[in-house]
């Protein structure tokens, strides 16, 4: 099973890799530019085939995450420190390079690096929880090979759902990430005292 943070990062990377020059790619590019500019958001990750919840996450730019795996301890990531829930107490665990590793998924340079060799196709419009969306199918080869679909809100122009299928450590899976609460000032992720 994928680590919850990795699932979210891979979905973001798969979504980011959909950039290019044709009209559907341009539309997806515009959505991703808005996504990168978001100061905060909430994400729910699930197994797309079974609906099983895998994790939820809150993000606050530039480097703060609160991750609640469905199975396992909660984590707060602030820069290069992960605070793990150990027996009900968030304990700091320094992880040098963590901030740099996760920042790459919200970096335009990373996007340019992975956009070559992928294809994007517009699909019929759909909706996610009643919100109308344009839908795009795409294939990426970096950071891992994945087939993906993105639902972009016709109202906000932001991605509201991404599904990606691929293999990680020999296990095939299809992950669905639903995004909401973009730029919601009430989302706060602070380092525990």
N, C-alpha and C positions, 0 to 999 in steps of 0.2 A: 504494500500500500504506500502511496506517495506521502511524504511529509506534508502537512497542510500548507505550510508557508510555501513549499516548493510547488505545490499544485497551483496555488494562486499565482506565483511568479511565472510558472510555465504558461498558464492561461494568458497572463498579461503579455508574456513574450510572444506567444502564438498570435495574439491579437495585434501586437506591435508589428509583427513581421508581415502584415498584410498590406504594407505601403507599396505603391508603385505609381505608374502613370496613366493607365486606362481609367475611364470614368468611374467604374465601381471602386477601383483602387483609390482614386482621388477622394471619393466620398468617405471611404474607410479611413484614409489618411487624415482627413479633416476631423473625423470623430476621435481618432487617436491623439491628435494634437490637443483637442479639448480634454481628453482623458489625462494626458501628461500635465496639463495646467491645473487640474483639480487639486485643491488644497486638502481635501479630505474625502473619504467615501467609506461605505460599508460594503462588504462582499460576503456572500453565502456560497460555499462550495459543496457540491453534492455529486454522488455517482449518478451520471446522466441516465444510465440504464435501469438502475434500481430505485433511484430517488433517495437513497440513503444519504443523510446529512454527513458530511465529512468535517467541516469546520466553518466558523464564521470569523470575520476579521474586520477590524476598523483600522483605517490608515489616516495619519495626519502628516502632511509634508513637513520636513523633507524625509524624515527617517524614523517615524514612530508607527509601530504596529501593535495591535492587541489581537492575539490569535487564540481562539477557543476551539481546539480540536473536539470532535464529537467523542472521541475516545482518547484520553490522555490529559495531561495537565495543561492548564492555560499558560500562555506566555505573553510577556510584554517585551517588545524590542524597541530600544532607544539607542540609536547609534550603534556602537560596538558592544552593547551589553544586552544580554537576554535575561529577563527575569522569569524564572521558572517557578511554577506553583509546586512547592514541596511541602506536603502535609499542611496545606492551607496558608502557607506563607510564601510570598514572592521573593525568591532568593536570587541575587544578581550573579550572573555567570559571564565574565568578560569573554568576548569572541572577537579577537582582532581581525579586522577586515570585513565584518558582518555588514556594516553600513555601506561599504563600497560594493559588496556582492549584491545586496538587494537594490541599491541605487541604480545599477545598470539596467534594470527593468523599467525604470522611469527616466531614461536618458535617451535623447534624440540620436546620439551617436551610435548607441547600441541598435536602435531601430534601423539606421542606415546600413549597418553591418549585416543585418539578417534579412534585408528586404530582397536581395538578389535570389533568383531561382524559385520564387514562389508564384503561385497563380491565385487570382481572385475572380469570383463569379457572383453576380447579383442573383439572388433568388426572389421568389414572390414575397411581398410584404407579409408581415405576421404581427403578432402582439405578444407581450410578456406581461402577465398579470393585468391584462386590459390596456396596457400602454402600447399604442401603435409603433411599429418598428420596421425599418428596412433590414433585410437579412442578406448576409454575404457568406459564401462558402470559400474557403481558402486552404491551401496546403503550404506548409513551411518545412524547411529542412534544418533550421537552426533555432534554438540551441539543441533541440532534438526534433526528429521528423514527427510531424503531427498533421492530421486533417482537422480543420476547425470550421466553426460557424460563429458569426457574430450578429447580434441583434442590436441595431443602433436606433435609439429613440428618435422618432420623427419630430418630436417636440423640442427636445434639448440638444439633439445631435451627439449625445454621449452613448457609449456602449452600455447596455443594460443587461446583456447576457452574452456569455461566450462559452461554447462547448468545444472541447478539443479531445481528439482520440489519438492515442499513441502508446508507446511502450516505455516503461521506466523500470530499470533493473530487471528486465525480462518479463515484466507483467504488463499486459495490455489493459488499458482502461479508457473510459470516456468520462471526462470531468466537466461539470457544468458550474460556472461561476456567475452568480447574479449580483449585479452592482446596483447600489442605491445610495441615497443621501449624499450626493455630490455636493461639496462645499458647505456642508452642514456644520455650522459653528458649534453646535452642541456636542459634536464628536471630539472628545479629548483623549489623548493617550499621554499620560505623564509617568515619569519614572517613579516607582513606589518609594516611599520613605523607609 
